[in-house]
């Protein structure tokens, strides 16, 4: 067993995935080996999420498993990284006494030093937040593949009343535009075909006068065969310039994740979301006029403090108006340290669950209807590999982020762009038949398989 062998598990959002790759890049530079087997590691790291209580409970359960592993290997170092590390360091180190290492999202550069501290029998703790750290000079460690996630900014200044991110990830700061572009160039040279630019609110990106639309355009220009996505947008800051930039570049996907959270202006004000439903719906209409065929997904919280049945119905009404292609839907979860934590969590759990189920069912119906409208149409699909359910089928994704399944053909390789005619659709998946290969650079068609 190698003392410098590290195993990392990642929980939560794509930003945590990107952070885990950053951590692996840092540790690789210090001679550490990365292993996919916790039993072969001397350092086990859990990159955590604090957005909702159930995410934290999963981590506590997993730490119990590693306590057993630590009993078998007393020299094993167990560490917690990320949002939960910053928020619960006292509980993790002093009370539970399972963890040797607690490192917040702005102290990853110190990981090699803090791991050494832990190996010497002390607790490795680094949880300070930074106003400047962007890890601009660190090359993340990535296995070869088709898709990559790139953090272009860190932190958030919005202070939504339900969200812990400003407290666990700090204030907003952006990476240099050239740094992001250079990273995309490296990924293009390695054969990656799709990248997603990440930020808690990418619309707030700013580097020496360059805003997010400028970064998006510069990213798209690196490799016209590479798809560009981004997440997440805040409705307050979604600019006309950004919408026109998406429309002008063929390889920027026509897909916008635009969290609404609630359909009630009263609830939005309590959430400190800084926009009205009228403003939000105006953005949707404007985007659809500027970007033909644009698709939307969203986030919705059910059961926020004081939410009435009428507020809930307003959310359902917005869903019917917008007709989202998909949604991430959750029950409200009080998070210590946030403004809403001090509010009376007065919506009973059974009511929250009932309302959430209504939201989920309505979104399933809407997604089904939206997908039925695609029947008999041709979609350009980036092939991601074999279908998860059967090796007789291939799977890929459209620019609007829809999964497409079609029959296997040995001439169609992972990373190919193909045109598929859709003949069947569920609420979650499109099914179809291969038509021809597509050159994404100039839309000319290659020979059919």
KEKE-61187 format. One record per residue (C-alpha): x, y negated, z; residue in one letter. Coordinates in steps of 0.05 Angstrom, whole numbers, padded with zeros to 5 digits, always signed. Example, Ala and Ser with C-alpha at 12.3 -4.5 7.8 and 13.67 -1.06 7.14 Angstrom:
<nodes>
     xx     yy     zz residuo
 +00246 +00090 +00156       A
 +00273 +00021 +00143       S
</nodes>
This chain:
<nodes>
     xx     yy     zz residuo
 +00000 +00000 +00000       X
 +00027 -00068 -00020       X
 +00028 -00123 +00033       X
 +00015 -00172 -00023       X
 -00047 -00137 -00050       X
 -00111 -00178 -00049       X
 -00184 -00159 -00058       X
 -00236 -00214 -00070       X
 -00312 -00209 -00067       X
 -00352 -00268 -00093       X
 -00422 -00289 -00071       X
 -00466 -00345 -00095       X
 -00464 -00389 -00157       X
 -00419 -00393 -00218       X
 -00379 -00447 -00183       X
 -00358 -00394 -00132       X
 -00339 -00348 -00189       X
 -00295 -00403 -00218       X
 -00265 -00416 -00148       X
 -00248 -00342 -00140       X
 -00210 -00345 -00206       X
 -00175 -00407 -00180       X
 -00156 -00371 -00116       X
 -00130 -00311 -00156       X
 -00088 -00359 -00199       X
 -00057 -00390 -00136       X
 -00042 -00322 -00105       X
 -00014 -00292 -00169       X
 +00035 -00350 -00172       X
 +00059 -00330 -00103       X
 +00070 -00257 -00123       X
 +00005 -00227 -00099       X
 -00027 -00170 -00136       X
 -00102 -00169 -00148       X
 -00138 -00104 -00136       X
 -00210 -00083 -00148       X
 -00208 -00033 -00091       X
 -00214 -00060 -00019       X
 -00183 +00005 +00007       X
 -00118 -00011 -00029       X
 -00113 -00083 -00004       X
 -00079 -00113 +00056       X
 -00117 -00178 +00047       X
 -00193 -00178 +00037       X
 -00226 -00244 +00020       X
 -00300 -00260 +00015       X
 -00316 -00323 -00024       X
 -00382 -00344 +00006       X
 -00444 -00386 -00004       X
 -00484 -00426 +00048       X
 -00540 -00451 +00004       X
 -00592 -00405 +00035       X
 -00595 -00366 +00100       X
 -00603 -00298 +00067       X
 -00537 -00309 +00030       X
 -00502 -00319 +00097       X
 -00536 -00257 +00127       X
 -00509 -00215 +00069       X
 -00438 -00239 +00086       X
 -00446 -00221 +00159       X
 -00469 -00151 +00138       X
 -00409 -00143 +00092       X
 -00361 -00167 +00147       X
 -00388 -00110 +00189       X
 -00365 -00061 +00135       X
 -00296 -00092 +00135       X
 -00292 -00087 +00211       X
 -00295 -00012 +00201       X
 -00241 -00016 +00148       X
 -00199 -00058 +00195       X
 -00206 -00004 +00248       X
 -00173 +00044 +00199       X
 -00120 -00006 +00179       X
 -00104 -00054 +00238       X
 -00057 -00094 +00193       X
 -00113 -00112 +00145       X
 -00126 -00187 +00140       X
 -00199 -00206 +00130       X
 -00214 -00277 +00107       X
 -00275 -00318 +00089       X
 -00269 -00372 +00036       X
 -00316 -00426 +00010       X
 -00378 -00460 +00036       X
 -00393 -00412 +00093       X
 -00321 -00416 +00117       X
 -00325 -00491 +00128       X
 -00394 -00488 +00160       X
 -00386 -00429 +00207       X
 -00312 -00426 +00224       X
 -00323 -00425 +00300       X
 -00374 -00369 +00296       X
 -00332 -00328 +00247       X
 -00266 -00333 +00285       X
 -00281 -00345 +00359       X
 -00347 -00309 +00369       X
 -00351 -00252 +00318       X
 -00275 -00241 +00320       X
 -00275 -00202 +00255       X
 -00242 -00255 +00213       X
 -00168 -00273 +00212       X
 -00172 -00327 +00159       X
 -00222 -00383 +00145       X
 -00208 -00428 +00085       X
 -00255 -00481 +00058       X
 -00261 -00499 -00016       X
 -00211 -00557 -00013       X
 -00154 -00519 +00021       X
 -00141 -00462 -00028       X
 -00071 -00487 -00043       X
 -00053 -00469 +00029       X
 -00077 -00397 +00023       X
 -00008 -00364 +00016       X
 +00015 -00403 +00078       X
 -00048 -00386 +00117       X
 -00044 -00312 +00098       X
 +00027 -00311 +00126       X
 +00002 -00343 +00190       X
 -00051 -00287 +00196       X
 +00001 -00233 +00183       X
 +00041 -00262 +00241       X
 -00018 -00251 +00288       X
 -00049 -00320 +00290       X
 -00112 -00347 +00258       X
 -00105 -00380 +00191       X
 -00152 -00440 +00188       X
 -00158 -00492 +00134       X
 -00226 -00526 +00128       X
 -00212 -00600 +00115       X
 -00251 -00632 +00059       X
 -00215 -00675 +00009       X
 -00234 -00736 -00032       X
 -00181 -00723 -00084       X
 -00170 -00647 -00093       X
 -00191 -00622 -00162       X
 -00139 -00566 -00172       X
 -00124 -00599 -00239       X
 -00055 -00566 -00245       X
 -00077 -00495 -00227       X
 -00090 -00445 -00282       X
 -00145 -00397 -00258       X
 -00132 -00322 -00265       X
 -00181 -00291 -00313       X
 -00187 -00222 -00343       X
 -00196 -00222 -00418       X
 -00268 -00231 -00439       X
 -00318 -00271 -00478       X
 -00343 -00321 -00426       X
 -00309 -00367 -00377       X
 -00333 -00417 -00325       X
 -00293 -00482 -00315       X
 -00304 -00528 -00257       X
 -00299 -00599 -00283       X
 -00316 -00634 -00218       X
 -00323 -00617 -00145       X
 -00370 -00639 -00090       X
 -00434 -00680 -00092       X
 -00456 -00750 -00072       X
 -00531 -00740 -00078       X
 -00546 -00716 -00007       X
 -00612 -00682 -00023       X
 -00643 -00672 +00045       X
 -00644 -00595 +00039       X
 -00574 -00584 +00012       X
 -00509 -00569 +00050       X
 -00463 -00579 -00010       X
 -00439 -00650 +00007       X
 -00421 -00623 +00076       X
 -00388 -00559 +00053       X
 -00356 -00582 -00012       X
 -00346 -00656 +00002       X
 -00356 -00717 -00042       X
 -00354 -00721 -00117       X
 -00287 -00723 -00154       X
 -00274 -00705 -00227       X
 -00218 -00669 -00262       X
 -00179 -00705 -00316       X
 -00211 -00696 -00385       X
 -00145 -00674 -00416       X
 -00137 -00620 -00362       X
 -00205 -00590 -00379       X
 -00191 -00594 -00454       X
 -00124 -00560 -00446       X
 -00156 -00503 -00406       X
 -00207 -00493 -00461       X
 -00151 -00491 -00512       X
 -00117 -00435 -00473       X
 -00183 -00396 -00469       X
 -00194 -00405 -00544       X
 -00125 -00377 -00558       X
 -00142 -00317 -00515       X
 -00205 -00303 -00555       X
 -00258 -00329 -00507       X
 -00322 -00347 -00544       X
 -00364 -00385 -00493       X
 -00347 -00431 -00436       X
 -00392 -00464 -00385       X
 -00373 -00530 -00354       X
 -00391 -00531 -00280       X
 -00407 -00584 -00230       X
 -00458 -00593 -00174       X
 -00481 -00652 -00216       X
 -00441 -00653 -00282       X
 -00477 -00716 -00304       X
 -00436 -00754 -00252       X
 -00370 -00734 -00284       X
 -00324 -00794 -00294       X
 -00250 -00797 -00312       X
 -00217 -00862 -00332       X
 -00280 -00888 -00366       X
 -00297 -00820 -00398       X
 -00366 -00796 -00377       X
 -00394 -00725 -00382       X
 -00419 -00736 -00453       X
 -00347 -00754 -00473       X
 -00321 -00691 -00439       X
 -00374 -00649 -00472       X
 -00356 -00676 -00541       X
 -00282 -00666 -00529       X
 -00294 -00595 -00506       X
 -00337 -00579 -00567       X
 -00282 -00605 -00613       X
 -00229 -00555 -00587       X
 -00257 -00495 -00625       X
 -00321 -00500 -00666       X
 -00330 -00425 -00661       X
 -00333 -00429 -00585       X
 -00400 -00442 -00552       X
 -00403 -00496 -00499       X
 -00453 -00495 -00441       X
 -00459 -00535 -00377       X
 -00494 -00535 -00310       X
 -00522 -00568 -00268       X
 -00555 -00633 -00289       X
 -00589 -00681 -00241       X
 -00650 -00715 -00271       X
 -00630 -00783 -00245       X
 -00566 -00783 -00287       X
 -00586 -00747 -00351       X
 -00568 -00800 -00403       X
 -00591 -00812 -00474       X
 -00517 -00809 -00494       X
 -00512 -00738 -00466       X
 -00575 -00716 -00504       X
 -00549 -00744 -00570       X
 -00481 -00711 -00558       X
 -00515 -00643 -00550       X
 -00554 -00655 -00614       X
 -00492 -00677 -00654       X
 -00449 -00616 -00639       X
 -00471 -00549 -00667       X
 -00431 -00509 -00617       X
 -00461 -00543 -00555       X
 -00518 -00498 -00535       X
 -00589 -00526 -00538       X
 -00601 -00507 -00466       X
 -00608 -00553 -00405       X
 -00616 -00530 -00333       X
 -00654 -00588 -00301       X
 -00676 -00575 -00229       X
 -00744 -00605 -00212       X
 -00751 -00574 -00142       X
 -00823 -00597 -00133       X
 -00880 -00626 -00174       X
 -00901 -00674 -00118       X
 -00872 -00744 -00115       X
 -00883 -00745 -00040       X
 -00843 -00681 -00031       X
 -00789 -00706 -00079       X
 -00781 -00768 -00036       X
 -00774 -00726 +00027       X
 -00722 -00685 -00010       X
 -00685 -00749 -00029       X
 -00686 -00728 -00102       X
 -00685 -00801 -00126       X
 -00731 -00792 -00186       X
 -00806 -00786 -00197       X
 -00844 -00732 -00234       X
 -00862 -00784 -00286       X
 -00789 -00799 -00298       X
 -00773 -00725 -00301       X
 -00827 -00709 -00352       X
 -00804 -00769 -00393       X
 -00734 -00738 -00396       X
 -00763 -00672 -00420       X
 -00802 -00706 -00476       X
 -00742 -00748 -00497       X
 -00696 -00687 -00499       X
 -00745 -00648 -00542       X
 -00748 -00706 -00592       X
 -00672 -00713 -00595       X
 -00652 -00639 -00593       X
 -00695 -00594 -00638       X
 -00709 -00527 -00605       X
 -00680 -00546 -00537       X
 -00697 -00499 -00480       X
 -00702 -00514 -00406       X
 -00693 -00477 -00341       X
 -00703 -00505 -00271       X
 -00699 -00495 -00196       X
 -00762 -00495 -00152       X
 -00767 -00495 -00076       X
 -00831 -00470 -00045       X
 -00854 -00490 +00025       X
 -00812 -00552 +00038       X
 -00832 -00585 +00104       X
 -00902 -00616 +00103       X
 -00916 -00586 +00034       X
 -00992 -00582 +00026       X
 -01032 -00538 -00020       X
 -01042 -00599 -00064       X
 -00967 -00609 -00068       X
 -00960 -00536 -00088       X
 -01012 -00544 -00143       X
 -00974 -00605 -00170       X
 -00913 -00560 -00178       X
 -00954 -00509 -00216       X
 -00981 -00565 -00260       X
 -00910 -00588 -00278       X
 -00891 -00517 -00295       X
 -00950 -00513 -00343       X
 -00932 -00580 -00375       X
 -00858 -00566 -00385       X
 -00863 -00492 -00401       X
 -00794 -00473 -00376       X
 -00759 -00416 -00409       X
 -00736 -00393 -00341       X
 -00732 -00414 -00268       X
 -00695 -00400 -00203       X
 -00748 -00399 -00150       X
 -00738 -00397 -00074       X
 -00772 -00406 -00008       X
 -00747 -00466 +00032       X
 -00691 -00446 +00079       X
 -00671 -00496 +00134       X
 -00596 -00509 +00133       X
 -00562 -00536 +00195       X
 -00531 -00604 +00185       X
 -00579 -00627 +00131       X
 -00631 -00681 +00140       X
 -00689 -00633 +00128       X
 -00663 -00588 +00185       X
 -00689 -00642 +00233       X
 -00757 -00640 +00200       X
 -00811 -00594 +00227       X
 -00808 -00530 +00186       X
 -00884 -00528 +00189       X
 -00904 -00486 +00129       X
 -00915 -00415 +00155       X
 -00872 -00361 +00124       X
 -00932 -00322 +00098       X
 -00957 -00386 +00062       X
 -00887 -00399 +00034       X
 -00885 -00327 +00008       X
 -00955 -00332 -00022       X
 -00939 -00397 -00058       X
 -00872 -00371 -00082       X
 -00906 -00310 -00111       X
 -00955 -00355 -00148       X
 -00897 -00395 -00176       X
 -00860 -00331 -00197       X
 -00922 -00302 -00230       X
 -00937 -00366 -00268       X
 -00865 -00371 -00292       X
 -00868 -00299 -00316       X
 -00930 -00315 -00356       X
 -00900 -00378 -00385       X
 -00835 -00343 -00404       X
 -00875 -00288 -00438       X
 -00915 -00339 -00478       X
 -00853 -00379 -00497       X
 -00819 -00315 -00521       X
 -00880 -00292 -00560       X
 -00873 -00355 -00602       X
 -00805 -00329 -00626       X
 -00833 -00265 -00657       X
 -00814 -00256 -00730       X
 -00762 -00312 -00725       X
 -00688 -00304 -00734       X
 -00641 -00321 -00677       X
 -00565 -00328 -00678       X
 -00536 -00283 -00623       X
 -00467 -00279 -00593       X
 -00456 -00204 -00582       X
 -00434 -00189 -00510       X
 -00429 -00113 -00516       X
 -00471 -00052 -00504       X
 -00539 -00059 -00471       X
 -00537 -00043 -00397       X
 -00593 +00008 -00405       X
 -00571 +00046 -00467       X
 -00509 +00055 -00510       X
 -00555 +00060 -00570       X
 -00567 -00015 -00566       X
 -00525 -00078 -00566       X
 -00539 -00140 -00524       X
 -00524 -00213 -00535       X
 -00549 -00282 -00520       X
 -00578 -00339 -00560       X
 -00556 -00411 -00555       X
 -00619 -00423 -00514       X
 -00594 -00371 -00464       X
 -00642 -00315 -00482       X
 -00620 -00242 -00478       X
 -00629 -00204 -00543       X
 -00627 -00128 -00551       X
 -00618 -00095 -00620       X
 -00596 -00027 -00646       X
 -00523 -00007 -00642       X
 -00481 -00012 -00705       X
 -00407 +00008 -00704       X
 -00391 -00050 -00751       X
 -00416 -00101 -00700       X
 -00363 -00118 -00649       X
 -00364 -00154 -00582       X
 -00356 -00228 -00596       X
 -00390 -00226 -00664       X
 -00442 -00278 -00683       X
 -00501 -00244 -00716       X
 -00570 -00263 -00740       X
 -00625 -00220 -00709       X
 -00699 -00220 -00729       X
 -00742 -00216 -00666       X
 -00797 -00164 -00669       X
 -00815 -00156 -00595       X
 -00809 -00197 -00532       X
 -00821 -00191 -00457       X
 -00818 -00248 -00407       X
 -00744 -00236 -00398       X
 -00717 -00205 -00462       X
 -00721 -00209 -00537       X
 -00716 -00148 -00582       X
 -00700 -00147 -00656       X
 -00662 -00121 -00716       X
 -00595 -00142 -00743       X
 -00598 -00184 -00807       X
 -00528 -00209 -00822       X
 -00463 -00236 -00794       X
 -00457 -00311 -00784       X
 -00397 -00356 -00787       X
 -00411 -00405 -00729       X
 -00360 -00455 -00756       X
 -00396 -00473 -00820       X
 -00460 -00431 -00818       X
 -00439 -00391 -00880       X
 -00459 -00318 -00878       X
 -00410 -00261 -00881       X
 -00425 -00193 -00911       X
 -00479 -00153 -00877       X
 -00459 -00091 -00839       X
</nodes>
